[in-house]
Amino acid sequence: MSKQARDQDLYQGSDQVQYQERAHFKRSMDTRHLVMLSLGGVIGTGLFLSSGYTVQQAGPIGAVLAYLVGGIVAWLVMMCLGELAVHMPESGAFSAHASRYIGPGTGYMVAWMYWLTWTVALGSEFTAAAVFMGRWFPDIPGWYWSGLFAAIVFGVNAFTTRFFAESEFWLSLIKVIAVVVFVLVGAVAIIGWVPLHDATGAEVASPGLSALWGEGAMPPSLLAIGTTLLAVMFAFSGTELIGIAAGETVDPGRNVPKAIRATLWRLILFFVGTIVVIAALLPQDQAGLTESPFVAVFQRLGVPGAADIMNFVIITALLSAANSGLYASSRMLWTLSDQGTLPKSLSRLNKRGIPMNAVLLSMVGGLGALFSSVYAPETVYLVLVSISGLAVVVVWMAIALSQFNFRRHYLRGGGQLKDLVYRTPFYPWVPLTAFAACLAACIGIAFDPQQRVALYFGVPFIGLCYLVHFVRHRAASQRPEYSPNAVEEKTV
């Protein structure tokens, strides 16, 4: 085949068929599954526990601004991912896209960074879930609950993709309902229709939205907003799960764009609405990490059993995050194996369409992270958490750059924009803005002593990934038949 013919075949849509034929994953997810999978990956302990800390650090106005900006950046990245995922729906998503449109080394690095992110999350979610179960069952050892939850999450992922999607739908729905109820009840209280109570139980008047403009409402400095923005961008991580699930979705050309649109506006509404309610109803000196701001607000509203209700919701959130994490990490290993950088056994699918070996290895990695969080929290686990904290922003940068390069390759190969089922609008400004914002977040980490450790461990890990890939493929790159196009075809 001539180069021109190959380019035409590569960029004018037949690669969609190649992706589908090579993957052999069963397409069983609908729009509702994609939406809840993405929401489940985002709405977790960061919202239920850390949102109060965000208000405390940046003030109500600063926190709202930070979540708005973080939501906009997530929206830009997801528009980039939408074009890639619809045109090339594949499990492994942005790792395969980065291999194809940035370079195999970058795809290799992105896959390992993202795998480590969710593997560390698995360990932390199982550990935290056991701690929260201790509220109701103080006499049962925590390792019992960690083991039980690990077995449940493994079983859900090992059965079928449809079963995983349904379980994640209902787990995520519990969290979504909790957030919606919190925002609605909070809005009624802000208006003054529901009385508030102080620590003694006496009724007090609602300050209303005036609390957003009172003393301490504005951030102490722009640096406070910048530091909060870094954490907020991490809080929006998980939306990219839509791209991973595209390879196992029914009619991705229709369902992926619908899921992206539905997910993002809901996320922004949930996060911003939550921050407004917390800022208006919870005194700033009471917002922090000592307890969930949801519990504190519900107790001020006189909701009976508020602590137990939120304990249940948070455990659900932890299990949902672990469920999504095992799914995402196993698909990253499948991608590395499919690209030839890991043993082929990891890309082998069973009769139910599950990469069982990849699921097993990811679960082993999660249990390793769990043990390191208990026995080496200041050494091994600190390194893992630091790398995973930086990984999400690096992955978003790779998504934006992949879309930027894809569009150039697509048009250069003779493709027509009208043939793209989903097009990233305002090209090239959307990918460039998304990339620049994520890069600024990475640079900003250096100015925050608490988050700077992520660079100390994350940057060397990135360099190690490139080095390992270079060493493994140096001999292949020296073969006479080697060419960039051959590498691209191999990494599909």
CORFENZI-V402815 format. One record per helix or strand of 2 or more residues. SS is the DSSP state (A for helix, B for strand). FROM is the first residue (numbers start at 1). LEN is the number of residues. If there is no record, write none. Layout:
# CORFENZI-V402815
ss=SS from=FROM len=LEN
ss=SS from=FROM len=LEN
This chain:
# CORFENZI-V402815
ss=A from=3 len=9
ss=A from=14 len=10
ss=A from=31 len=12
ss=A from=45 len=4
ss=A from=51 len=37
ss=A from=94 len=8
ss=A from=104 len=30
ss=A from=142 len=18
ss=A from=161 len=31
ss=B from=196 len=2
ss=B from=203 len=2
ss=A from=208 len=6
ss=A from=222 len=14
ss=A from=241 len=8
ss=A from=252 len=30
ss=A from=284 len=3
ss=A from=293 len=8
ss=A from=306 len=33
ss=A from=344 len=4
ss=A from=356 len=20
ss=A from=380 len=33
ss=A from=417 len=3
ss=A from=429 len=17
ss=A from=453 len=25
ss=A from=484 len=8
